[in-house]
Amino acid sequence: MARKQQEKSLQTQRELLESAERLFAAKGFVATTVAEITADAGYAKGNFYRHWQSKDEIMLEIIAIKMQSYRAMRDAALKHARSLEEVMDRILDFLETMIDDRNWSSVFLEFTIHASRNEELRAQLNQSLYRLSNDIFEDIVAPYVKSGYPASKIGALNTALFEGFLIHSLLGTGTIDRKDFRRAAMRLALANALDPQA
């Protein structure tokens, strides 16, 4: 009996997560309410609060699941990389996968701005579980850095460039395209990793 209840609870949680992700993509994070999520999934509001304390909390879980999936793809591709250029190619492929998921990119940026106004939520979102992590990037590229330049800074610069390009892409400015982004990210990483004067 307890096992059936646990399975039912997990199913409810999955269905609420799916509804939240779908509604956030369609309406945006801020505009979507907990009542809409539960109604879409076919549950009472109490079911939501058995699993999460707030809409912020369910969003963090969605982000963690998404990032885990993206990282699995990236890590599989990185196994065969033998140089910094090959490593950066795989990382940029991984980032382009995120760019292609336009609804998700929009929601993630919206939630990042939302989180920036709340100190506790901002601290949570800055954990590597939820973001492009400078620490993870450092571990990946550090073996190839010959200049003494901190690999974590290369990661932070790469992330800043990516997030800036993401905003340009979502706004449809047309000023730069993904080839420009890729070229700039590659040059930035290689210059800082290989040039002792960088």
N, C-alpha and C positions, 0 to 999 in steps of 0.2 A: 504493500500500500504506500509506504513512504517513498519507494522508488518511483512509483507512478506519479506521485505528487511532485517529486523532484523533476521528472521528465516534463510534466505539464508546466511547471514553473519556468524551465529552460525554454520550452516552446513559446510561452507567453513573452519571455524576455526577447527572444529572437524576433518574434513578430512585431513587437514594439520598436526594436532597433530598426527593422526594415521600414516600418512606417515613418519613423523619425527621419531616417536618411532620405527617403523618397520625398517627404514634405519639405525638409530643409532644402533639398535640391530644387524643388518646384517653386516654393514661396520665399525661401530665405530663412536663416536661423531666427532672427529677431521676430519676424512676422508670424512664425509658427507657434502655436500654443500647445501646452501639454494636453488640453482637452481635445484638440484636433488630432494629435498623435494617437491618443487612446481610442477616439472614435474611428479613425482610419483602420486601426488594428482590430477593432471590435471588442474592446475591453473597457471596463470602468476605470476612472482615474486612480482609484486605490491600487490597481495592479501596477501602474507606473511607479508609484511611490514605494512599493515593496522592493523595487530594484534600484531606483535612483532617487536622490533627494531633490534634484532639480533638472531643468532642461540643460543647464551647463554640464552636469554630470553625464547625461546620456550622450551629449556631443563629444565629450572627452573620450568616452568608450568607443564611439564611432571612429574618431580620429585614430585611436590606438589600433583598432582592427585594420583600418585602411593602411596605416603606416607599416604595420606588420606584413601585410600583403605586398606592398610596394618593395619593402626591404628584402623579402624572400626572393622576388624577381631579380633585384639588383645583386644580391649575394650570389645567386646561381650564375649570373653573367660574369661576376668578378673573379670566379675561380680560375678562369683561363687567362686573365690579364697578366702581362709580364713586364710592363713598363708604365711609367706615370701617364703617358699619352693614352695607352690602352685602358688604364684605370679610369681616367677622366672620360674617355668615350663611353664606358659602361655607366658611369655616374650620370653623364648627360643624357644617355638613353633613358635611364630611370627617371630623371627629372622631366623629360619630354612626355613620359607616360602620364605624369601628373598634370602636365599642361593640357594634354589631350582630353582629360577628364574635366571638361569645362564647368559642369555643374558643381562638381566637388571643389574645384579651385575657387570658385566664387564663394561657396559656403565657408571654406576654410579661411579665406581672407576676411570675410565678414566676422567670423567668430574670433579671429586674431585681434581685430579692432575692438570687438566687444570685450575680450579678455584684458586688453591693455588698460581698461578703465577700472579694473578690479585687482588689487595687489595680490590677493590669494590665488585667484584664477590665473593671473598672469604667471605667477610662480609655477603653478601646475603645468600650464601650457609650455613653459620653457624646459620641462623635463624631456629627455631624449626619446621617451616613449611616444611623445606627441609631435615631435618636430624633426626637421632635418638637423641632425645632431652634429655639432662641431666636434664632439669627442669621437663619435663613430667615424666621421670623415677623417679625423686625425689618425685614427688607427689604420684606416685604409691607405692613406697616402704617405704616412710617415716614413715607410721603408724607402721611398723614392725621393725624399727631400734631401738635397745635397747642400743647400745654401745655409742651413741653420735657421731659416725663417720658420716661425712656429706653424706647424701643420694645421693647428686649430684655427689660426687666422686665415689660412688659405680656405678652410671650410667655411668660416664666417663670411668671407668675401664672396665665395661661391654662392652661399645661401642668399646674401643680400642682392647679388646680381640676378639670381633666379627669381626671387620674390618681386623685384622691380620689373623684370621682364613679364612675369605673370600678370601684374597690374596693367602693363602696356597691352598685353595680349587680350585681357578681358575687356579693356576699354576700346579695343579695336583702333588704336592710333595709327597703325600701319607704318610708323616711323622705322621700327626695327622688326625683323622677323627672327625665327628660331635659328636660322643660319648665323645671323649677327650675334645672337645670344651665345650659341655654341662656340663660335670663333673667339669671342671675348672671354668666355669662361675658360677655355682651353689656354689661351695666351696668358691670362692672369695666373692660372695655376702653374703653368710651366715656368713662367718668368720668376715667380716667387720661390718655386721649389729648386730651380737650377741656378739662378743668378745670385751670387753672394752679395751683390750690391742692392738687391731688391728691398 
